[in-house]
Amino acid sequence: MDQALIALSYWHDSVGAAAPRAGLDGDADADVAIVGGGLTGLWTAWYLLERDPALRIVVLEKEVVGFGASGRNGGWCSALFPRSTASLERAHGREAALAMRRAMIATVDEVGAFSSSWDFDFAKGGTLAYARSAVQERAARAEIAEADAFGVDDIGWRGAAEVGAAGALGAAFDRHCARLHPGKLVRGLALALEARGVRILEGTEVTEVSSGRVTTLRGVVTAEKVVVATEGYTATLPGSRRRILPLYSLMIATEPLPVSFWDEVRLPHGTTFTDYRHLLIYGQRTADDRFAFGGRGARYHWGSAIRPAYDRVPRVFEHLRRALVDLFPAAADAEVTHRWGGPLGVPRDWHAAVEYDPATRIGRAGGYVGDGLSTTNLAGRTLADLLTGADSELVRLPWVNHRSPDWEPEPLRFLGANAGMLAMAAADTEERLTGRRSVIARVMGPLVGH
Ligand SMILES: Cc1cc2nc3c(=O)[nH]c(=O)nc-3n(C[C@H](O)[C@H](O)[C@H](O)COP(=O)(O)OP(=O)(O)OC[C@H]3O[C@@H](n4cnc5c(N)ncnc54)[C@H](O)[C@@H]3O)c2cc1C
């Protein structure tokens, strides 16, 4: 396999070589053309075929399947949505907010059901969100109380004796989360689609999307309906420059660690973890007993630029290694074998959305921030219903046809996005020093999606 692809993530490396697919060769036509071979595009193709097996579907991918966030993420298949239930209630009313929560919770099991068709290391063991200070414990207990008040989620408190992170006073445990191997998921899904007749064309860069027409560097695809599924890369398409901001999340993976280590830190297979700091971290125990551990902290680049060099920031990798060892000191000598990163997609109001315009016959989904692994599946099902005109519960969910405001033009976008990042790091320091909930986080939080 191409070294550059292996370096994309531990997941790409561990699934090994895949024969590259052909690109578009001249003009073509289809019933549905999908731009982007990540999970949004692929799930949409899957559910479209379920609704109508006769559809001729083509997926146009600039690089290879899973090149984007779908092949690089933390492997948390969670019921999380980038906006909390309370904020969804404020925006859309209680019933709509609860319907969205129920749909997200059901999606974890919907994804899991595919693991009987091909193996992607799916194990549903919930998430532990460690509370490592009194301030964090108050935040955890407030989250549990909020979940109880809405009565849909299933989050409970686990005491210090039940959790194995250093200095943890306890943790909020959310049952609705699974660990999986993103590379195996996305690659297996693409193969399953091809077995059903979907044409997946790699190395095919789309340069323009309009009603019934997708222009690429290798020819034009004429299609009855078009779906744009480019998430963090959306700003590179004309007409979409300020829709979604690419924000980098970076990860490391360690060598495999002995089972005795995992018993000690109380992380059984399937249980993912995070804590209540403001500058997000997230981790999982992989099926082969490594840590895959990631977090924010990489800066936003002027003009929503995306470059391979931005996937690697030594300062952030070192920050992640230190954060991991701080949580689990017994991992201090574990070798870090992989380092990578990639852009996820952030809408201005942190509200993921699925849209379909019957006039242009163009559909889109995205803006999942760091919660896209399961949400892409819900998006795929919803887009399939919208495109085929099905009147389902899915098309009435509050994220359907939600339109986020555009991001500000530069330099405001650059200043705002990076100030938000710095503020979250500063908020963690403030809480450590004062022992009280950060004022910075209270002021800046609503602007950066907390
Ligand atoms: C490091 C990291 C960790 C994450 N961890 C988690 C996690 O643990 N849990 C979770 O729920 N979410 C996580 N996320 C977010 C999640 O991975 C994404 O929300 C999700 O994968 C988005 O899928 P997608 O198909 O919409 O976009 P992508 O997977 O980014 O796919 C978009 C595709 O479009 C292609 N493309 C772009 N431009 C063009 C063009 N002009 N022509 C043709 N093709 C084009 C790209 O090459 C890419 O393959 C993480 C993201 C990152 C980066």
PDBQT file of the ligand as one rigid body, heavy atoms in Angstrom, charges set to zero:
ROOT
HETATM    1  C1  LIG A 501      -9.226  12.609  14.331  1.00  0.00    +0.000 C 
HETATM    2  C2  LIG A 501     -10.730  12.502  14.340  1.00  0.00    +0.000 A 
HETATM    3  C3  LIG A 501     -11.351  11.798  15.371  1.00  0.00    +0.000 A 
HETATM    4  C4  LIG A 501     -12.749  11.653  15.378  1.00  0.00    +0.000 A 
HETATM    5  N1  LIG A 501     -13.316  10.848  16.322  1.00  0.00    +0.000 NA
HETATM    6  C5  LIG A 501     -14.643  10.598  16.272  1.00  0.00    +0.000 A 
HETATM    7  C6  LIG A 501     -15.229   9.641  17.146  1.00  0.00    +0.000 A 
HETATM    8  O1  LIG A 501     -14.533   8.960  17.908  1.00  0.00    +0.000 OA
HETATM    9  N2  LIG A 501     -16.579   9.477  17.098  1.00  0.00    +0.000 N 
HETATM   10  C7  LIG A 501     -17.365  10.174  16.242  1.00  0.00    +0.000 A 
HETATM   11  O2  LIG A 501     -18.576  10.018  16.278  1.00  0.00    +0.000 OA
HETATM   12  N3  LIG A 501     -16.820  11.034  15.344  1.00  0.00    +0.000 NA
HETATM   13  C8  LIG A 501     -15.493  11.237  15.329  1.00  0.00    +0.000 A 
HETATM   14  N4  LIG A 501     -14.932  12.081  14.413  1.00  0.00    +0.000 N 
HETATM   15  C9  LIG A 501     -15.799  12.699  13.405  1.00  0.00    +0.000 C 
HETATM   16  C10 LIG A 501     -16.213  11.679  12.327  1.00  0.00    +0.000 C 
HETATM   17  O3  LIG A 501     -15.100  10.923  11.934  1.00  0.00    +0.000 OA
HETATM   18  C11 LIG A 501     -16.788  12.417  11.127  1.00  0.00    +0.000 C 
HETATM   19  O4  LIG A 501     -17.847  13.247  11.562  1.00  0.00    +0.000 OA
HETATM   20  C12 LIG A 501     -17.340  11.494  10.060  1.00  0.00    +0.000 C 
HETATM   21  O5  LIG A 501     -16.418  10.502   9.716  1.00  0.00    +0.000 OA
HETATM   22  C13 LIG A 501     -17.704  12.311   8.822  1.00  0.00    +0.000 C 
HETATM   23  O6  LIG A 501     -17.949  11.437   7.738  1.00  0.00    +0.000 OA
HETATM   24  P1  LIG A 501     -18.222  12.050   6.307  1.00  0.00    +0.000 P 
HETATM   25  O7  LIG A 501     -18.420  10.923   5.377  1.00  0.00    +0.000 OA
HETATM   26  O8  LIG A 501     -19.311  13.056   6.380  1.00  0.00    +0.000 OA
HETATM   27  O9  LIG A 501     -16.900  12.865   5.950  1.00  0.00    +0.000 OA
HETATM   28  P2  LIG A 501     -15.451  12.314   5.548  1.00  0.00    +0.000 P 
HETATM   29  O10 LIG A 501     -15.186  10.995   6.132  1.00  0.00    +0.000 OA
HETATM   30  O11 LIG A 501     -14.491  13.405   5.830  1.00  0.00    +0.000 OA
HETATM   31  O12 LIG A 501     -15.586  12.080   3.993  1.00  0.00    +0.000 OA
HETATM   32  C14 LIG A 501     -15.588  13.115   3.044  1.00  0.00    +0.000 C 
HETATM   33  C15 LIG A 501     -14.949  12.553   1.784  1.00  0.00    +0.000 C 
HETATM   34  O13 LIG A 501     -15.119  13.485   0.728  1.00  0.00    +0.000 OA
HETATM   35  C16 LIG A 501     -13.956  13.422  -0.092  1.00  0.00    +0.000 C 
HETATM   36  N5  LIG A 501     -13.895  14.658  -0.863  1.00  0.00    +0.000 N 
HETATM   37  C17 LIG A 501     -13.612  15.887  -0.398  1.00  0.00    +0.000 A 
HETATM   38  N6  LIG A 501     -13.625  16.796  -1.395  1.00  0.00    +0.000 NA
HETATM   39  C18 LIG A 501     -13.959  16.109  -2.517  1.00  0.00    +0.000 A 
HETATM   40  C19 LIG A 501     -14.128  16.483  -3.886  1.00  0.00    +0.000 A 
HETATM   41  N7  LIG A 501     -13.973  17.760  -4.286  1.00  0.00    +0.000 N 
HETATM   42  N8  LIG A 501     -14.445  15.532  -4.779  1.00  0.00    +0.000 NA
HETATM   43  C20 LIG A 501     -14.617  14.225  -4.391  1.00  0.00    +0.000 A 
HETATM   44  N9  LIG A 501     -14.451  13.816  -3.107  1.00  0.00    +0.000 NA
HETATM   45  C21 LIG A 501     -14.135  14.748  -2.193  1.00  0.00    +0.000 A 
HETATM   46  C22 LIG A 501     -12.824  13.272   0.908  1.00  0.00    +0.000 C 
HETATM   47  O14 LIG A 501     -11.651  12.764   0.313  1.00  0.00    +0.000 OA
HETATM   48  C23 LIG A 501     -13.440  12.328   1.927  1.00  0.00    +0.000 C 
HETATM   49  O15 LIG A 501     -13.133  10.977   1.680  1.00  0.00    +0.000 OA
HETATM   50  C24 LIG A 501     -13.547  12.268  14.366  1.00  0.00    +0.000 A 
HETATM   51  C25 LIG A 501     -12.914  12.981  13.350  1.00  0.00    +0.000 A 
HETATM   52  C26 LIG A 501     -11.526  13.102  13.323  1.00  0.00    +0.000 A 
HETATM   53  C27 LIG A 501     -10.871  13.862  12.206  1.00  0.00    +0.000 C 
ENDROOT
TORSDOF 0
